[in-house]
Amino acid sequence: MNYLATEYKHIQLNDNQVPVIEGSTMKVVELITSHLTYGWSPEELHFQYPHIALGKIYSALAYYWDHQAAFENDISQRLEKVNRLQRQGPNSRIAQKLRERGVIS
């Protein structure tokens, strides 16, 4: 896979123009969803993903803040796709049993 440099140190665009953290296969959106979902600080992100240097994490966060609308749109589309696939797919046996017990609807 080829990577294009960006004006952000440590952030590259892959062949699909998706920002990736340099020297890894981690997409910036993956790091950002952990940051947003769990409220993890850069230091906590580094603790959780020790293979990503702290400087690279700060660069990914800067890239996110400068492109926040595009990331929010991307995340929203990903969630819509997951929800659509869940609705289209068969119910799991666990979900079915929980519905039968009235635990979930």
C-alpha positions in Angstrom: 0.0 0.0 0.0 1.3 3.5 -0.8 1.1 6.4 1.6 1.0 10.1 0.8 2.5 12.5 3.3 0.3 15.2 4.8 1.2 18.5 6.3 0.8 16.8 9.7 3.9 15.1 11.0 3.2 11.4 11.5 -0.1 11.3 9.5 -0.3 9.8 6.0 -3.1 9.1 3.6 -3.4 5.5 2.4 -4.5 4.6 -1.2 -8.2 5.3 -0.2 -7.2 8.8 1.1 -7.9 7.6 4.7 -5.5 9.2 7.3 -3.3 6.6 9.0 -0.7 7.0 11.7 2.7 6.7 10.2 4.5 3.4 10.9 1.3 1.6 11.8 -1.8 0.3 10.2 -4.0 2.3 12.7 -6.4 4.7 11.1 -6.7 8.1 12.8 -10.5 7.5 13.1 -9.8 4.4 15.2 -7.7 6.4 17.7 -10.2 9.2 17.7 -13.2 6.9 18.5 -11.3 5.6 21.6 -10.6 9.2 22.6 -14.2 10.2 22.2 -15.9 7.0 23.5 -13.8 6.6 26.6 -12.6 10.2 27.1 -9.0 9.0 27.1 -6.3 11.6 27.4 -3.3 11.4 25.0 -1.3 9.7 27.8 -4.0 7.1 28.3 -4.3 6.5 24.6 -0.5 5.9 24.6 -1.0 3.5 27.6 -3.7 1.6 25.7 -1.8 1.7 22.4 1.9 1.5 23.4 3.0 0.8 19.9 1.9 4.4 18.9 4.3 7.0 20.1 2.9 9.9 22.2 4.0 12.4 19.5 2.1 10.5 16.9 -1.0 10.5 19.1 -0.8 14.3 19.5 -0.4 14.7 15.8 -3.5 12.5 15.2 -5.5 14.5 17.6 -4.4 17.7 15.9 -5.4 16.2 12.6 -8.8 15.3 14.1 -9.5 18.8 15.5 -8.6 20.4 12.2 -10.9 18.0 10.3 -13.5 17.5 12.9 -16.6 17.8 10.7 -15.2 15.2 8.2 -14.5 12.8 11.1 -17.9 13.2 12.6 -19.5 12.5 9.2 -17.3 9.4 8.8 -18.1 8.1 12.3 -21.8 8.7 11.7 -21.7 6.8 8.4 -19.9 3.9 10.1 -22.5 3.7 12.9 -25.3 3.8 10.3 -23.7 1.0 8.5 -23.3 -1.1 11.6 -26.9 -0.4 12.6 -28.1 -1.4 9.1 -26.1 -4.6 9.1 -27.4 -5.5 12.6 -31.0 -5.0 11.4 -30.5 -7.0 8.3 -28.6 -9.9 9.9 -30.1 -12.7 11.8 -30.7 -12.3 15.5 -28.1 -14.0 17.7 -29.3 -16.7 20.0 -28.3 -14.6 23.0 -30.3 -11.6 21.8 -33.3 -13.9 21.1 -33.2 -15.4 24.7 -32.9 -11.9 26.2 -35.9 -10.8 24.2 -37.9 -13.8 25.3 -37.1 -12.9 28.9 -38.0 -9.3 28.4 -34.5 -8.0 29.2 -34.2 -6.2 25.8 -36.7 -5.2 23.2 
